[in-house]
Structure formats: structure tokens, C-alpha cells
Amino acid sequence: MKIAGSKVLLTGANGGIGLAFVDELLRRAVGKVYLGVRKLDSHSFPNDPRLVPLQLDVTTPASIEAAARQAADVNILINNAGFAAFSGALTAANPDAARQEMEVNYFGPLQLTRALKDSKLFSSSGAIVNVGSYLALVTMPIAGTYCASKAANLALTRTIRAELKSKGTRVIAVLPVQTDTRMGAGLPDPKVKPSEVAIEALDAIESGQEEVFPGAPSKGVDAAFKADPAAFQAQLAQWVHPY
């Protein structure tokens, strides 16, 4: 499968990783990119006729349905929008932030994918990319509710992959560690570059790879976790909000 000529719906298009996806899609001669953003005036995108700004709030069913109707010709969906509160399960003042993480990181991709069921997405020429986090596989309590939402996202990705196997749709989980974005600004180095996330995710569409650990930092963490899962999880468990 090739990116060239494809029609793409990208959520979170005005974030750090989103903008990297835009640049890389254009470089690979994409046919069209619907740029999903909550506010159409929130960013100035490159002046290119292939780019179509699209109002999309992934937490609002009516917005999702309207966007799906406008982008009915897509064959690639990149669920990139994300939210992190960096809160613990018990130490947060209330569960509102955890609910928001689930709405953006889990229910958003689920509902948007379902809304595009009549498009070419559900075919052998289709691909779904869910940008998750390595914290889907391990838990860092200081961001415990975010970890839960990304674990749900990964489970969803694997479920959709199994359900669409007979259709031939490629369904890809992208699992970076901390990235060099506004969301990851307070996290320690080394960080994954947004361009690495975009490049390796799009490479996976073309190669058929199902789960991607972009950049050397992600690959290093994955190797350390697989070498000794219990020790790695114990190390992350020290990052906790005082209760």
C-alpha cells in the first residue's frame, strides 16, 4: 500500500505530531488530507490545495458524524488527537480529567472509526493508524489515568485489527515514549522527535507493520521492558503523586 494518492483524515492536525504528519504526507505525494482541528482558526497550515481544514471535536458525536460525512472519500484514518492530564487515580481532585482522557484517547478513535464504516477505510486499500503511547504497556502512576486511557486505546486497536482482518484493512498502533511536543515538555530526555513518529507510522502503512516503536528512545525502552518487565515496571512505579 502506498501513501501517494491516498486520501487521509488526520485528527489533532495542529499539534506537534500532527504537523509532522502533515509535512510527511505532503512529501509522500498524498492526494488529500483532511486536517481535523477543534477550531478552524487555531493554526495556519501550509498553503497547499491538498490540505482541507475540517472542524472536528473527537469528544462530540455530532462533530464526528459531520466530519465523517465530509471526509467520506478517505482510505486512511490517523487518530492522532490526544490528551494527558498527568494525574494519579486517587490523588486527582476529581475524576473529570480522567474522563476527558478516555473521551479523547479511547472513545474518540472508536466513534470516528465507526462513523467511517462506509468509506474505503474498511477495505484492502484502507489503513487506520492509532497514535498511542508506550504507557499503554507499562504504568507510570504520576500519569496513571493517562496510562489507563492509552491501554484502552491499544486494546481497541488490536480489536479493530482482528475485526477488519477479513476486509484487508491495515490497523497500526504507534507507541512512542515521551515526545518533543508541548504535551511532553515536562518529561525527561531523551525525547522522540515528532517527525520520527510520522515517518515510522507512514512507513508501517506501506510495509504492513502492525505495532511501531518510533525513534531510538522508544526502541530502547521497549528492549529494556522486554528484558525484565517486572524490574522496568517497578522503576516506573516510583513516579507517583504523594497521597
N, C-alpha and C positions, 0 to 999 in steps of 0.2 A: 504494500500500500504506500502511496506517495502523498506528500503534503501538497505538492504542486497541483493547482487547480481545485483543491478542496474548498469547501465552504464550512466555516468554523464559527461556533458560538463560544465566546470566552467570557467567563464571569470574573469579577474583580479585575477588570481590564486596566484600571487606573492605578493599581498598586505596583510595588516594586517588581514582583514576579510577573504580574500581568503585563506590564510594559515590556519586559524582556521577552515574553511570548509574542507580543505584537511585532517587535523587531525581527525575531527569528522567523515568524510566519511569513512576513514580507520578504525576508531574504530567501526563503524557500519557494517563492512564487505561488503563494496561496491565492486562491481565486477570490475569496471574500472572507472578511472577519467581522462578525457582529460583536461590538465592544460593549459588553454588559456592565453598566455602571448604575449606581443608585440615583445619581444626579447627573444629567447630561452636561451641565456646565462645570463639572468637577475637575476636568482635565482637558488640556489642549493636546489632541493626538496628532500624529504626522498627517500632513495633507496628502492623502492617497485615496483615490476613488474606490479602492478595495475595502476601505475601512468604513463601517456603518455603526455609529454610536447608537446604543439601544438602552433605553431606560429599563432597569431590571433590579428589583429588590428580591433577593432569594428567600427572604423571610415572609413574603406576601404572596399567597396563592394567586390572586388576581393578576399581579405583576408577572408572575411566572407564566401563566396561561397566555397573557397578551404577548409576552416576548416569544413564546414558543410559536404562536401564530405568525408573527413577523419573520421568525427565523426558521420557517418550516422547510427550507431547502437545504439545511445543513446536513453534513455527513460526519462532522467531528464536533464533539462537545468537550470543552475543557472546563471542568468545575474547579476554578481556582480561588474563588472568593473564600475568605477565612476570617475568623475572629478568635482572639485569645484574650482572656481576662487575667491570666496568671494568678488565679485564686485557688485556694485549697477547698476541699469538700466541706469541711466543718468550720474553717476559720473565716470564710467569707461572711459578710454581714447578712446576706440573704442569698437565695438561690437564683436571683434574676440573671446574673451574668452566666451562670451555668446553662440556664435555659437558652440564652442568646447563642452561646457556643453550639449547642445542639441544633438550634434553628438554622444557623449559618453553615455549620460544618457537616451536618448529617441530613436534616430534613430538606435543606435547600437542594443539594445534589440529587436526593431521592425524588423530590417532586419535579424538578426540572427534567430529569431523565424520563420520568413517566410522561410528562407533558409532550415529549418529542417522540412518542411511540409510533407515530405515523410517518416519521421522516426517514430518510436514507440512513440515519444513525443506526437503525435496527436492521442492518444488512451486512453483507460481506464487504461492502465499501465503507462501513462505518467504524468509528472509534470513539471511545469515551475515556477521558483522562481525568482522574480524580487526584488533585494535589492534596496530599495529606501531610503526615509528619512521622518521623521515626518514633515519636512519642505515642504512636498507635501501638507500638510493640513493647515499649517499656514505660514505666510510670515515674514521673518526676513530681512529687507531691506539691511543690510550690506552684505547679500549673496542673493540678490534679484533675480539675473538671475539663480542662482543655484536652488532656490525655484521654479522658473518657470519650469525648466527642470525636477525637481522631481515631480511637479504637473502633467506635461505631462506624465511622467513615470507611475504614479498611474492611470491616466485616461486610458492609454494604457493597463495596467494590467487588469483593470476592463472590458475593451472592449474585450480583448482576452479571458478572463474568460467566458464572455457571448457567444462569438462566438464558443468556444470549449466545451460548456456545453453538447451538444449532443454527443460529442466524449468521454466524461468522463475524460478529462484531468484536473488535479488539477492545478489551477493557483493562485499563492500566492504572496501577497505583503508583504514585510518586511519593517517596518517603524521605525527604531531606531532614537533616538535623538543622540547627539554627542557621538562618539565612541573613544575608546582609541587606535587610529591609527595615522599614520603620517599626514593624512588629517585633523584629528580632534585635532591635538596637540595644536592649539591656542585657542580652545574653552574651556569654563569653565567646571569645575567639578560640579556634578559627571558625569562620563562617563560610557557608556555601554562597557563591555568587548567584544572583537571580538568573543570569544568563546560563549558568550551568544547569539549573533546574529546567529552563525552557529547552535548551539544546538536547539534553538527555531524554526528556519526556517526548519530544518530537521524534528523536531517533528511535524510541521504543515503538511509536506508532508504525514507523516504516519497517522495523525489524521484527515486530511481534513479541518483544519482551513484555512480560506481564507486571513485574514489580521492579521499580527503579530506585536506586540509592544515589542521587546525583552529587557529584563533586567528591573530592578526596576525603573531606571531613565525614561525610555520610558513610562512605565505604569503610573508613577506618572504624567508626563507631559500630557498624554492622559486624565487622570482623571481631571486634572486642566482645560484643554481646554474644555472638555465636560461640566464641571460645570458652566463655564462662558466664552463662546467663544469670546465675544466682549472684555472683560477685558484682556483675555490672549493675544489676537491679539494686543491690544493697548500697552501692555507691550513690546512685541517683536518689535513693530514699533519704539521704541526708539533707537534700534540698527541700526544706519544709518550712511553712509559716509557723511561728510559735502559736500554740493553742492554750 
